[in-house]
Amino acid sequence: MAEGFDVFDAVSRRMKWLEERQGVLSKNIANADTPDYKPRAMEDPEFVGALQRELEPMQPRVTNAGHINAGVPGAQTPEAEEQDETYETAPNGNAVVVEEQMVKVADTQQSHRAMTNIYRKYMDMFRTAWGSGGGG
């Protein structure tokens, strides 16, 4: 583990951000018919990129051309979302696109599941190290 990096703290902060994002998205959907309502968005703190940077020393390296590359294909840092531009605006001035918000809700749920799995796997690793078994 990279010195000074606390996985539990990072996962906890990400889960808190996801919880707040879910609340913002819920308010956007709830106001889908409110005249002149503009949807709100939260900037992504780029958890994946921070995690990759902190764990960089642990990345496997190809030391021989005959070895298999163990990198994670397609891994990238998510871009920050800004709701400055809206895709469409209703005649009453409302700019909430429910389908767009639902996609963001699904993304938030998927990210939440991923954080839960990271936490669970990390705890299993500690349980195994402590001799109390993992897979709980």
N, C-alpha and C positions, 0 to 999 in steps of 0.2 A: 504494500500500500504506500502511496506517496506520502512523505512526511508532512504532517500538518493538515491532511485532508480527512475529514470525518464524513463517511458515507451516510451515517444516520442523520447528521445535521443537514447534509445536502438533500437527502430524500425528504426530510421533514419540511425544509423550506420549499421544495418543489410541490409537495402535497398541499401546503398552505396556499401557494400561488394558484394551483389548479382549483382549489376550493373557491378562491376569490373570483377566478375567471368564470367558473360555473355560475356564480351569483350574478355576474355582469351579463352573461348570456341569457340567463333566466329573465332578468329585467328587460333585456332587449326584446325577447319573445313576448313577454307580458305586455309590452307597449307597442306591439305590432300594428295596432289600430289607433294609436294616439296621434292626433294631428301634430305636425311639425317635430315629431320625436326623431332624433338622430341616434343611431346605435353607438354604443360605447365599446371600446376594445382595450385590452390590457397588453402592454408590450411584454413579449416573451423574454424572460431573463436568460435564455439560452443555456438551460441546464445540461443538455447533451454535450454541447461544446465545452462547457466548464469541466464536466466529468472526463471527457476525452483528454483535455489538457492536463488535468491532475493525474490521470492514470497513464500518461504517455510513457513514463519510464518502464511500465509493465507490458508495453506492447511487444508481441513477438516480432522478431526480425528474421528475414530470410538471409541466412549466412552462406548459402550454397545455391547455385542456380538450379540444382535438382530438387530442392526443398519446395514444399507447398507453401504458398503465401497464406498466412493465417490471419490476415487483416480482415476487417469487417467491410464487405463490399457495399457501396452506396451509403455508408454512414456519413451524415452531414449535420451541420448545426442548423436547427430550425431558424427561419427568419422571423424577425419581430413583426407582429401584426399591428397595423395602424388602420383605423377606420376613418381616415381622412377622406377617402374617396368612397362613394357609395355606388352600387351597381345600378340601382334604380330608385326613383323617388315617386311616391304616390301623389295624386293630385292634391291631397290634403297636406303634403309636405313631409310625410312619414317616409323614412329611408330604410326601414327594417325589411330585409329580405329573409323571411322565415326559413327558407331552405338553406340559405347561407349560414344562418345561426345554428340550425340543426346539425350541419356538417361540423361546425366548431364544437358543438356539444359532444358529438360522437368522438371527435379527436381528443377532447378533454377526458372523456371516459376511458379511452384507450391509453392515454398517458397515465391516468390514475392507476389503471391495472398494471402498467409497466412498473411504476414506482412501488406498488404493493409487492410485485414479484421480486424486484431488486431487494427490498427490505427483507422479505421472507427468505430468499436465498442467502443473504448475508447473515441472517440469524441462524439458518441451518448450518452455515460454515462454522459459526461460533459454537453451536451446540455440539457439532462433531469434534471440534478442537477440545472442548471441555469434557468430552467423553460421555455426554448425555444423549447422543444420537441426533440425527437430523431428520428431515423429511416430514416435519410436523406441520 
